[in-house]
Amino acid sequence: MVKAEGPQPETGMPRWVKTLLVIGGGLAVLIVVALLSGHGPGRHMSQPAVTAAAVSGT
């Protein structure tokens, strides 16, 4: 049997889509690990000022 020569039809996802999925998945994993280890965005926010009245209880 003779196979037809010529371009084969593309099947599956393009390479650039797979690459973006891998990069996006890696970033998602890094973000989850950072949030679970206590390095989230709240760590970089300023703390509310503590006044003397709040400390003394008056």
C-alpha positions as CSV (number, residue, x, y, z in Angstrom):
1,M,0.0,0.0,0.0
2,V,1.4,3.4,-0.9
3,K,1.0,6.3,1.6
4,A,0.0,9.7,0.2
5,E,2.8,12.2,0.3
6,G,2.2,15.7,1.3
7,P,1.4,17.8,4.3
8,Q,-0.3,15.9,7.1
9,P,-3.2,17.7,8.8
10,E,-2.4,19.3,12.2
11,T,-3.9,17.5,15.1
12,G,-4.0,18.7,18.7
13,M,-3.1,22.0,20.2
14,P,-0.5,24.3,18.7
15,R,2.9,24.4,20.4
16,W,2.5,28.0,21.6
17,V,-0.8,27.1,23.4
18,K,1.0,24.2,25.2
19,T,3.8,26.5,26.1
20,L,1.5,29.1,27.6
21,L,-0.4,26.5,29.5
22,V,2.8,25.1,31.1
23,I,4.0,28.6,32.0
24,G,0.6,29.6,33.4
25,G,0.4,26.4,35.4
26,G,3.8,26.9,36.8
27,L,2.9,30.5,37.9
28,A,-0.3,29.3,39.5
29,V,1.7,26.7,41.5
30,L,4.2,29.3,42.6
31,I,1.4,31.7,43.7
32,V,-0.4,29.0,45.7
33,V,2.9,28.0,47.4
34,A,3.7,31.6,48.2
35,L,0.2,32.2,49.7
36,L,0.3,29.0,51.8
37,S,3.8,29.8,53.1
38,G,2.8,33.3,54.4
39,H,4.3,35.4,51.6
40,G,1.0,36.8,50.3
41,P,0.1,40.4,49.4
42,G,-1.0,41.2,53.0
43,R,2.6,40.9,54.1
44,H,3.5,44.0,52.2
45,M,0.7,46.2,53.3
46,S,1.2,48.8,56.0
47,Q,-0.1,47.9,59.5
48,P,-2.7,50.3,61.1
49,A,-1.1,52.8,63.4
50,V,-1.5,52.0,67.1
51,T,-2.5,55.0,69.2
52,A,-1.6,55.5,72.9
53,A,-5.4,55.3,73.8
54,A,-5.7,51.9,72.1
55,V,-2.7,50.6,74.0
56,S,-3.7,51.9,77.4
57,G,-7.3,50.9,77.0
58,T,-8.8,54.4,77.8
